[in-house]
Amino acid sequence: MKTLDCNCRGPMSRRQAFALLAAFGVTGDALAQDAPTVNPRSYRVLLENDSVRVIEYKSRPGLGVCGEGIHSHPAHLAITLTPAKVRVVQDGKTTFGDLPQGKVMYFEAEVHSAENVGGAGTRIYLVEMKGKDWKPSTG
């Protein structure tokens, strides 16, 4: 059996990890998997039918508010269950915001990163609208 020599001197970088996965044919769609499937500690499906899927997402300070790193959502409602201070990066622009508990927001399908920059954990409901082109949120 042959072994791979990665010539690593410490933790593997994100770029090295993606290069290694690509070498084995794992790319794009395989990496963008359904959030509750790949991260069940943070995501929990509360309800799912032909029209909607409702997900509860929990995070700690310094982590995502609705997913980890750059991720995607179909058209959805976001409902804050706890107050949150967030930093959102989308389309090369960074914005900051304070979201009060109980805030209800609607978003078209999007790709972004959203980080919890406050000092407390957060909880949010994501209500995904299942249209004909629906793809689940990634995490």
C-alpha positions in Angstrom: 0.0 0.0 0.0 1.3 3.5 -1.0 1.1 6.3 1.5 0.9 10.0 0.7 3.6 12.3 2.0 2.0 15.7 2.5 5.2 17.3 3.8 3.1 18.9 6.6 4.6 20.9 9.3 1.6 21.5 11.5 -2.2 21.8 10.8 -3.3 21.5 7.2 -4.5 24.8 5.7 -7.9 25.2 4.2 -6.3 25.5 0.7 -4.3 22.3 1.3 -7.4 20.4 2.5 -9.4 21.5 -0.6 -6.5 20.5 -2.9 -6.3 17.1 -1.2 -10.1 16.6 -1.6 -10.0 17.7 -5.2 -7.2 15.2 -5.9 -9.6 12.5 -4.8 -12.4 13.9 -7.0 -14.3 15.6 -4.1 -15.4 19.1 -5.3 -18.1 21.7 -5.2 -21.4 19.9 -4.7 -19.9 17.2 -2.6 -18.5 19.8 -0.2 -21.8 21.8 -0.1 -23.9 19.4 1.8 -27.1 19.7 3.7 -26.4 21.6 7.0 -28.3 19.4 9.5 -26.7 16.3 8.0 -23.1 17.6 8.2 -23.4 19.5 11.5 -26.2 18.0 13.7 -24.8 19.6 16.9 -25.7 23.0 15.6 -28.7 22.3 13.3 -31.9 20.5 14.0 -34.8 20.1 11.6 -38.0 21.0 13.5 -40.5 20.5 10.6 -40.3 19.5 7.0 -43.0 19.0 4.4 -43.4 19.7 0.6 -43.7 23.5 1.2 -41.2 24.4 3.9 -38.4 23.1 6.1 -37.8 24.7 9.5 -34.4 24.5 11.0 -33.2 25.6 14.5 -29.5 26.8 14.5 -27.5 27.3 17.7 -24.1 29.0 17.8 -21.5 30.3 20.2 -19.6 33.6 20.1 -17.1 33.7 17.2 -19.0 31.1 15.2 -21.7 31.5 12.5 -25.1 32.9 13.1 -26.9 30.8 10.5 -24.1 28.5 9.2 -20.4 28.2 9.3 -18.0 30.1 6.9 -19.3 30.8 3.4 -22.6 28.9 3.0 -25.9 29.1 1.1 -29.6 29.3 1.8 -32.6 29.0 -0.4 -35.3 31.7 -0.1 -36.0 31.8 3.6 -37.3 33.5 6.7 -34.8 34.0 9.6 -36.3 34.5 13.1 -34.0 35.4 15.9 -34.8 33.5 19.1 -32.0 35.4 21.0 -30.5 38.8 20.4 -27.4 38.7 18.2 -24.6 40.9 17.1 -23.5 39.8 13.6 -20.9 40.5 10.9 -22.1 39.5 7.4 -19.9 39.2 4.4 -21.8 39.0 1.1 -20.7 40.0 -2.5 -17.4 41.4 -1.1 -19.2 43.8 1.3 -19.0 43.5 5.1 -21.9 44.8 7.3 -22.5 44.7 11.0 -25.8 44.6 12.8 -27.6 44.2 16.1 -30.6 41.8 15.8 -33.1 41.9 18.6 -34.8 38.8 19.9 -37.9 38.1 17.8 -36.8 39.8 14.6 -38.3 38.2 11.5 -36.4 38.7 8.2 -37.0 37.5 4.7 -34.1 36.7 2.3 -34.0 35.5 -1.3 -31.6 32.7 -2.0 -28.2 33.8 -1.0 -24.5 32.9 -0.4 -22.8 34.7 2.5 -20.9 34.3 5.8 -22.5 35.5 9.0 -20.5 35.5 12.2 -21.7 35.9 15.8 -19.5 38.8 17.0 -21.4 39.3 20.3 -20.5 37.9 23.7 -23.3 35.3 23.9 -24.6 32.3 22.1 -27.4 32.7 19.6 -30.4 30.7 18.4 -32.3 31.3 15.1 -35.0 29.6 13.2 -34.5 29.3 9.4 -37.7 28.7 7.4 -36.7 27.5 4.0 -39.2 28.0 1.2 -39.4 24.9 -1.0 -39.9 26.1 -4.6 -39.2 24.1 -7.7 -35.5 25.0 -7.6 -35.1 24.4 -3.8 -31.8 23.3 -2.5 -31.2 23.0 1.2 -29.1 25.4 3.3 -25.4 24.4 3.5 -23.3 24.5 6.6 
